[in-house]
């Protein structure tokens, strides 16, 4: 008996991976995972321009405005400092990703750390993240990386769930993104692959499909 044909969706579904972890003491901070990760291939429209805010100044401010990005400069931070908690929270809620020059991190923290920190949006420098840039950063090269940035997190429960592509992407791109995530997770877990209980892949509206072959051994 033939199965039902796959329903055609009117939007480009994301492709997610769900990793169920076992035998890890999540109460031990050293066993938690909370890090931004750079995929080999970008996820289309993962971070649209209107959802990114740059905290910059001088020539960098001019360049980013010309590229169509929202910016907050030191003067705007000073003005925001005088605003209500509601106004500050509104700024934190407006954007999904904040990028700050290293020399403006103290200014940003003074005004918005409380609100960004609650949502996990405070810019983090490498190796934990990619949200802090140098004053002489190559902006074109940096912006090219934005849609490759994902967050891998396992802080409260023994499960990791994140998107790694779009259904419309080439198979090889999806596979390379998936392989890179699995490699990172295995290296981050205390006993590598032995800590992985199961792996599932699903699209936004599709059913989860178990990945049977998770490999053997520690790494």
C-alpha positions, -999 to +999 in steps of 0.1 A: +000+000+000+014+033-010+017+061+016+001+094+013+019+120-009+038+146+011+017+177+016+030+208-002+037+237+022+033+273+012+065+283+031+101+270+033+101+248+063+131+247+086+149+214+093+155+207+130+176+182+149+167+169+183+194+152+203+183+133+235+212+130+259+218+105+287+240+099+317+251+135+321+249+154+354+233+186+342+235+201+377+273+203+371+279+236+353+309+220+335+285+196+317+262+222+304+264+235+268+256+271+260+275+283+230+271+299+196+282+278+167+292+286+131+276+263+105+295+255+073+265+268+053+240+296+060+204+291+068+184+313+045+167+343+062+177+329+096+186+364+108+169+391+086+183+426+088+154+440+108+162+415+136+198+425+140+211+455+160+247+468+159+261+488+188+288+508+169+302+542+162+322+563+138+328+549+103+313+516+112+280+533+121+279+550+086+287+517+068+261+497+085+234+523+080+242+523+043+238+485+044+204+488+059+211+477+094+198+493+126+224+507+149+227+521+184+256+545+189+270+558+223+248+589+223+217+567+217+228+545+246+231+575+268+196+586+259+182+551+264+198+550+299+174+579+308+144+560+296+120+538+315+125+500+320+096+495+296+115+514+268+147+494+275+128+461+274+112+471+241+146+475+225+157+441+238+125+425+225+127+442+191+158+424+179+169+387+179+206+393+177+228+421+191+264+428+179+286+452+197+321+467+192+344+454+219+351+490+231+314+497+236+305+465+256+308+484+289+284+511+276+259+484+264+261+464+296+254+495+317+222+502+299+208+469+286+226+440+303+197+433+326+172+430+298+194+413+272+208+388+297+173+376+306+167+366+270+202+353+263+209+381+238+239+398+254+267+398+229+294+372+237+330+372+224+347+341+210+350+313+218+315+314+234+299+336+207+303+359+177+285+390+189+315+411+199+335+426+170+367+446+167+368+483+159+385+474+126+363+444+118+358+436+082+320+442+081+313+424+048+331+393+059+314+394+093+279+399+079+284+370+055+287+348+087+255+360+104+231+335+088+256+307+098+254+314+135+232+291+156+230+286+194+236+252+208+222+249+243+217+222+270+213+239+304+183+226+322+173+193+304+192+166+287+180+176+252+194+197+225+170+210+198+179+235+171+175+243+134+203+235+109+188+244+076+158+249+053+140+223+034+149+240+001+186+237+007+208+213-011+212+178+005+249+182+008+246+215+026+221+201+051+243+170+057+274+191+063+256+213+087+242+183+105+276+165+107+293+197+121+267+200+148+270+163+158+307+165+159+306+196+182+280+180+205+300+147+208+331+166+217+313+188+242+297+158+261+317+141+289+317+107+272+310+118+236+288+096+216+281+073+246+261+102+261+237+103+230+205+084+236+188+092+203+187+117+174+157+129+155+153+151+124+121+169+115+108+197+094+086+225+108+054+207+100+067+172+094+070+141+116+102+134+135+124+107+119+149+089+141+185+087+129+195+052+137+233+053+131+249+075+157+282+059+155+302+040+181+329+049+206+337+080+226+340+105+198 
